[in-house]
Amino acid sequence: MSLTAVNGLLSQRPSGRLNFDLRRPEVALYLDPVPYRVRAILEGETVVDSLGAFLLHETGRLPVFYFPPGDVRRDVLDPAGSRSETDAKGTCERWALRVGDRSVPEAAWSYTDLPDSASFLRGLVALDFGAMDEWFCEDEQLHGHPRDPYSRIDVFRTSRHVRVSLEGELLAETRRASALFETGLPPRFYFPHKDVRAELLEPSSLRTRCAYKGSASYWSVRLGDRLVEDLVWAYLDPEHDAEPIRDLYCFFNERVDLEVDGEPLERPRTQWSRDDAHDRQGEPASN
């Protein structure tokens, strides 16, 4: 998604500059071969095992694996599906996946009647990532969605004075934060536990999974009689790329007041912003 995200090279508003004009259609498609083995498992059965997979990057969407038809088990494809039309990719034909007594509706698809600009998708088959029980890249399990080779994480320790507050209440303050920079997302500042007002935190049942950072645990913040839900998170057992932020706490800078060296930072607008009586900037979404 980093290529086609809000400020990616193939987006409508790239953050960088080129020395030539790049015509960008409303929906940009980029099919990229991947060099590794990809497998998907459903009900203990391998339904795809491929050394010739591709990643499709598409404007506004996470990347999706596409496979040569011979790498997908045809005996698990149930033809009882649907058809829909798209401008960028033609006719989408969907099938259910059936393994034993379990059937997952519309979990596989392919495109026909393709426009010339998307002819490279002809014959390829995609599987719904969330519909599978397990995915593997070589022998490492994947979580959440395929990893984007054009996305990366950098973590840098910083002595800048970072301060977080909400409605005038100080929540955290430090000169030993870890700043995480992730492609397509605003910078995040992670705090040591001792620099967070832990007495204001209440554990949440929410858990999310990031393909790059691992499983996140959440806390809500108690401000008097009001509970601001799921405002803080930490990676207690991170993936290796996020090891430097293990056990550190981060606040949604979309929903708090963040100052760095005394300068207030504007709240970014992302899918985690909220627009309600208490968090008045952004748009509804969930992490």
C-alpha positions as CSV (number, residue, x, y, z in Angstrom):
1,M,0.0,0.0,0.0
2,S,2.9,2.4,0.5
3,L,3.2,2.9,-3.3
4,T,-0.5,3.8,-3.6
5,A,-1.2,5.3,-0.1
6,V,-2.0,8.9,0.6
7,N,1.5,10.2,-0.2
8,G,3.1,7.2,-2.0
9,L,4.7,7.5,-5.5
10,L,1.6,6.2,-7.3
11,S,-0.9,8.2,-5.2
12,Q,-2.6,11.4,-6.3
13,R,-0.6,13.4,-3.7
14,P,3.0,12.0,-3.5
15,S,5.2,13.5,-0.9
16,G,8.3,13.5,-3.0
17,R,9.2,15.0,-6.4
18,L,10.2,13.5,-9.8
19,N,12.1,15.0,-12.7
20,F,9.5,13.8,-15.1
21,D,5.7,13.8,-15.3
22,L,4.0,10.7,-14.1
23,R,0.4,10.3,-15.2
24,R,-1.7,8.7,-12.4
25,P,-5.1,7.2,-13.1
26,E,-7.7,7.3,-10.5
27,V,-7.0,3.7,-9.6
28,A,-3.3,2.7,-10.0
29,L,-2.4,-0.9,-10.3
30,Y,1.1,-2.4,-9.9
31,L,1.6,-6.2,-10.1
32,D,4.9,-7.1,-8.5
33,P,6.4,-10.6,-8.5
34,V,7.5,-11.9,-5.1
35,P,10.7,-13.9,-4.7
36,Y,9.5,-16.2,-1.8
37,R,7.3,-19.2,-1.4
38,V,3.7,-18.4,-0.3
39,R,1.3,-20.9,1.3
40,A,-2.3,-20.6,2.6
41,I,-3.9,-23.2,4.9
42,L,-7.6,-23.8,5.6
43,E,-8.9,-26.4,8.0
44,G,-5.4,-28.0,8.0
45,E,-5.3,-28.3,4.2
46,T,-2.9,-26.4,2.0
47,V,-5.1,-24.6,-0.6
48,V,-2.2,-22.7,-2.3
49,D,1.5,-23.4,-2.4
50,S,3.3,-21.1,-4.8
51,L,6.8,-20.1,-5.9
52,G,5.3,-17.8,-8.5
53,A,3.1,-15.5,-6.5
54,F,2.5,-11.8,-7.2
55,L,1.6,-8.8,-5.0
56,L,-1.0,-6.4,-6.5
57,H,-0.7,-2.8,-5.2
58,E,-3.9,-0.8,-5.8
59,T,-4.8,2.7,-4.9
60,G,-6.3,2.9,-1.4
61,R,-5.9,-0.8,-0.7
62,L,-3.6,-3.1,1.1
63,P,-1.5,-5.4,-1.2
64,V,-3.1,-8.7,-2.2
65,F,-1.4,-11.9,-3.2
66,Y,-2.3,-13.3,-6.7
67,F,-1.4,-16.7,-7.9
68,P,-1.0,-18.7,-11.1
69,P,-4.1,-20.9,-11.4
70,G,-2.0,-24.1,-11.3
71,D,-0.8,-23.2,-7.7
72,V,-4.3,-23.1,-6.3
73,R,-6.1,-26.3,-5.6
74,R,-9.1,-26.4,-7.9
75,D,-10.8,-29.2,-6.0
76,V,-11.5,-26.7,-3.1
77,L,-13.1,-24.0,-5.3
78,D,-16.9,-24.1,-5.2
79,P,-18.3,-22.4,-8.3
80,A,-21.3,-21.0,-6.3
81,G,-20.2,-17.4,-6.2
82,S,-21.0,-14.0,-7.6
83,R,-19.9,-11.6,-10.4
84,S,-19.3,-7.9,-10.2
85,E,-18.0,-5.2,-12.5
86,T,-15.1,-2.9,-11.9
87,D,-13.8,-0.1,-14.1
88,A,-10.1,-0.7,-13.4
89,K,-10.0,-4.6,-13.5
90,G,-13.0,-5.8,-15.4
91,T,-15.4,-8.6,-14.3
92,C,-14.7,-10.1,-10.9
93,E,-15.8,-13.7,-10.6
94,R,-15.8,-15.1,-7.0
95,W,-15.9,-18.6,-5.6
96,A,-16.4,-20.2,-2.2
97,L,-13.7,-22.3,-0.7
98,R,-14.8,-25.7,0.6
99,V,-12.6,-28.0,2.7
100,G,-14.4,-30.9,4.4
101,D,-17.6,-29.6,6.0
102,R,-16.4,-26.0,6.0
103,S,-17.3,-23.5,3.3
104,V,-16.0,-20.0,3.2
105,P,-18.2,-17.9,0.8
106,E,-16.6,-15.7,-1.9
107,A,-13.1,-16.3,-0.5
108,A,-11.4,-16.6,-4.0
109,W,-11.7,-14.5,-7.1
110,S,-10.3,-13.8,-10.5
111,Y,-10.9,-11.2,-13.3
112,T,-12.2,-11.6,-16.8
113,D,-13.1,-9.1,-19.5
114,L,-10.0,-7.2,-18.4
115,P,-9.2,-3.8,-19.9
116,D,-5.9,-3.7,-21.7
117,S,-4.4,-1.6,-18.8
118,A,-5.0,-4.5,-16.4
119,S,-4.4,-7.5,-18.8
120,F,-1.5,-8.7,-16.6
121,L,-4.2,-10.0,-14.1
122,R,-5.6,-12.4,-16.7
123,G,-5.9,-15.9,-15.3
124,L,-4.5,-15.1,-11.8
125,V,-6.4,-16.2,-8.7
126,A,-6.5,-14.3,-5.4
127,L,-7.6,-15.5,-2.0
128,D,-9.1,-13.5,0.8
129,F,-6.3,-13.2,3.4
130,G,-8.7,-13.0,6.4
131,A,-10.6,-16.1,5.3
132,M,-7.6,-18.4,5.6
133,D,-6.6,-20.0,8.9
134,E,-2.9,-19.5,8.3
135,W,-0.5,-17.9,5.8
136,F,3.2,-18.6,5.5
137,C,6.1,-16.8,3.7
138,E,8.6,-19.6,3.4
139,D,8.2,-21.0,7.0
140,E,7.4,-17.8,8.8
141,Q,3.7,-17.1,9.5
142,L,2.2,-13.9,8.2
143,H,-0.5,-12.0,10.2
144,G,-3.0,-9.4,9.2
145,H,-2.2,-8.9,5.5
146,P,0.7,-9.5,3.1
147,R,3.8,-7.5,4.0
148,D,4.5,-4.6,1.6
149,P,8.1,-4.7,0.4
150,Y,7.9,-0.9,-0.1
151,S,6.9,-0.3,3.5
152,R,9.4,-0.1,6.4
153,I,9.8,0.7,10.1
154,D,12.6,2.8,11.6
155,V,12.9,3.4,15.3
156,F,15.2,6.1,16.7
157,R,15.9,6.9,20.4
158,T,15.4,10.7,21.0
159,S,16.2,13.1,23.8
160,R,13.6,15.6,22.6
161,H,11.2,16.7,25.2
162,V,7.9,14.9,24.4
163,R,4.7,15.7,26.3
164,V,1.2,14.2,25.9
165,S,-1.9,15.7,27.5
166,L,-5.7,15.6,27.0
167,E,-8.1,18.3,28.1
168,G,-5.3,19.9,30.1
169,E,-4.4,16.7,31.9
170,L,-0.8,15.6,31.6
171,L,-0.7,11.9,30.5
172,A,3.0,11.3,29.8
173,E,6.3,13.3,29.6
174,T,9.8,12.1,28.7
175,R,13.2,13.0,27.3
176,R,13.9,9.3,26.5
177,A,11.2,8.5,23.9
178,S,11.6,6.1,21.0
179,A,10.3,7.7,17.8
180,L,8.9,5.2,15.3
181,F,8.6,6.1,11.6
182,E,6.5,3.8,9.5
183,T,5.8,4.3,5.8
184,G,2.5,6.0,5.2
185,L,1.8,6.7,8.9
186,P,2.4,9.7,11.2
187,P,5.5,9.5,13.5
188,R,4.7,7.8,16.8
189,F,6.4,8.5,20.1
190,Y,6.8,5.5,22.5
191,F,7.3,6.2,26.2
192,P,9.0,4.2,29.0
193,H,6.4,3.0,31.5
194,K,7.9,5.2,34.3
195,D,7.3,8.3,32.2
196,V,3.5,7.6,31.7
197,R,0.9,8.3,34.4
198,A,0.0,4.7,34.8
199,E,-2.6,5.4,37.5
200,L,-4.8,6.9,34.7
201,L,-4.6,3.7,32.6
202,E,-7.2,1.0,32.6
203,P,-6.6,-2.3,30.7
204,S,-8.8,-2.8,27.6
205,S,-9.9,-6.0,26.0
206,L,-9.0,-4.7,22.5
207,R,-6.2,-6.5,20.7
208,T,-5.0,-5.8,17.1
209,R,-2.4,-7.3,14.9
210,C,0.0,-5.4,12.7
211,A,1.7,-7.3,9.9
212,Y,5.0,-5.6,10.8
213,K,4.9,-4.9,14.5
214,G,3.0,-7.8,16.0
215,S,0.1,-8.0,18.5
216,A,-0.8,-4.8,20.3
217,S,-2.5,-4.6,23.8
218,Y,-4.5,-1.5,24.7
219,W,-5.4,0.7,27.6
220,S,-8.1,3.3,28.1
221,V,-7.5,6.6,30.0
222,R,-9.6,7.6,33.0
223,L,-10.2,11.4,33.2
224,G,-12.4,12.0,36.2
225,D,-15.8,10.4,35.4
226,R,-15.0,9.8,31.8
227,L,-13.2,6.9,30.2
228,V,-11.4,7.6,26.9
229,E,-11.3,4.2,25.4
230,D,-8.4,2.5,23.7
231,L,-6.2,5.5,23.7
232,V,-2.9,3.8,24.5
233,W,-1.2,0.7,23.2
234,A,2.0,-1.3,23.6
235,Y,3.7,-4.3,21.9
236,L,4.5,-6.7,24.6
237,D,5.9,-9.4,22.3
238,P,6.7,-7.5,19.0
239,E,7.9,-8.8,15.7
240,H,11.7,-8.4,15.1
241,D,11.3,-5.1,13.2
242,A,9.6,-3.6,16.2
243,E,11.8,-5.0,18.9
244,P,13.1,-1.5,20.0
245,I,9.6,-0.6,21.2
246,R,9.0,-3.7,23.3
247,D,6.9,-2.8,26.4
248,L,6.8,0.9,25.5
249,Y,3.6,2.9,25.6
250,C,2.2,5.0,22.7
251,F,-0.7,7.4,22.5
252,F,-2.9,8.0,19.4
253,N,-1.6,11.5,18.4
254,E,-4.8,11.8,16.4
255,R,-6.7,12.0,19.7
256,V,-4.4,13.7,22.2
257,D,-2.4,17.0,22.5
258,L,1.3,16.2,21.6
259,E,4.1,18.7,22.2
260,V,7.7,18.2,21.1
261,D,10.3,20.6,22.5
262,G,7.4,22.9,23.5
263,E,5.9,23.0,20.0
264,P,2.4,21.6,19.7
265,L,2.0,19.2,16.8
266,E,-1.2,19.2,14.7
267,R,-3.3,16.1,15.1
268,P,-2.9,14.0,12.0
269,R,-6.0,12.8,10.1
270,T,-5.9,9.0,9.7
271,Q,-8.2,6.0,9.9
272,W,-7.7,6.2,13.7
273,S,-9.0,9.7,14.1
274,R,-12.3,10.3,15.7
275,D,-14.9,13.0,15.4
276,D,-17.1,13.1,18.5
277,A,-17.8,15.3,21.4
278,H,-14.5,14.5,23.1
279,D,-12.2,13.9,20.2
280,R,-13.2,16.6,17.7
281,Q,-10.6,16.0,14.9
282,G,-10.5,13.3,12.3
283,E,-13.0,10.7,11.0
284,P,-14.4,7.5,12.5
285,A,-12.4,4.4,12.2
286,S,-10.8,1.6,14.2
287,N,-7.3,0.3,14.7
